[in-house]
Amino acid sequence: MKTHLHHLIAQALQQLQREGVLVDVDPSSIPLERTRDRTHGDFASTIALALAKTARRKPRELAERIMAALPPSAHVAKVDIAGPGFINFFLA
């Protein structure tokens, strides 16, 4: 499942690159970890925090753009943003 989520995030980042929001991003550098607290989802990524400076955007704003660009997946029930820009994935 982690590989699937990683692929979804990579697709969203590629879309944002095509739109000019992001510059060259290495998909292998996408942070994605299991959450310690299940109320925060099953997996979380700090990719928006990591890319905010180079994108010249606030981390939360970038997280919203990434979330909007995520392709749909039957394996993901919900995606939300927490705090300054954590992207939380809730599995179906």
C-alpha positions in Angstrom: 0.0 0.0 0.0 2.9 2.4 0.7 4.1 1.9 -2.8 0.6 2.7 -4.2 0.4 5.9 -2.1 3.9 6.9 -3.1 2.9 6.5 -6.8 -0.2 8.7 -6.2 1.8 11.5 -4.6 4.4 11.2 -7.5 1.6 11.6 -10.0 0.3 14.7 -8.2 3.8 16.2 -8.1 4.2 15.6 -11.8 0.9 17.4 -12.4 2.1 20.4 -10.4 5.3 20.4 -12.3 3.4 20.6 -15.6 1.4 23.5 -14.1 4.6 25.3 -13.1 3.9 25.1 -9.4 6.9 22.9 -8.8 10.3 22.6 -10.4 12.1 19.3 -10.8 11.2 16.9 -8.0 12.8 13.6 -7.3 10.0 11.0 -6.7 12.3 8.8 -4.7 12.6 11.6 -2.1 8.9 11.6 -1.2 8.5 11.1 2.6 5.7 8.7 3.5 5.3 7.0 6.9 2.7 5.1 8.9 1.1 7.4 11.5 1.6 6.7 15.2 -2.0 7.9 15.9 -4.7 6.3 13.7 -6.9 9.4 14.2 -4.3 11.1 11.9 -4.9 8.5 9.2 -3.0 5.4 8.2 -0.1 7.1 6.4 1.2 10.7 6.4 3.5 12.6 4.2 5.6 15.8 4.9 6.3 16.4 1.2 4.6 19.8 1.3 6.8 20.9 4.2 9.9 19.7 2.3 9.1 21.4 -1.0 7.5 24.6 0.3 10.6 26.7 0.3 11.7 25.8 -3.3 8.1 26.2 -4.5 7.9 29.6 -2.7 4.6 28.7 -1.1 3.3 28.2 2.4 3.5 24.5 3.3 -0.3 24.3 3.9 -1.1 26.0 0.6 1.2 23.5 -1.2 -0.3 20.6 0.6 -3.8 21.7 -0.6 -2.5 21.9 -4.2 -0.9 18.4 -3.9 -4.1 17.0 -2.4 -6.2 18.5 -5.2 -3.9 17.0 -7.8 -4.0 13.5 -6.3 -5.6 11.0 -8.7 -8.6 9.1 -7.3 -7.9 5.7 -5.8 -10.3 2.9 -4.6 -7.7 2.2 -1.9 -7.9 5.7 -0.3 -11.1 6.6 1.6 -10.0 10.1 2.6 -7.1 12.5 2.4 -6.8 15.5 4.7 -4.3 18.1 5.7 -3.2 18.6 9.3 -1.1 21.3 11.0 1.3 23.3 8.9 1.1 20.9 5.9 1.0 17.2 6.8 -1.0 15.2 4.2 -2.8 12.3 5.9 -4.1 9.3 4.0 -7.0 7.2 5.4 -7.2 3.8 3.7 -10.5 2.3 2.4 
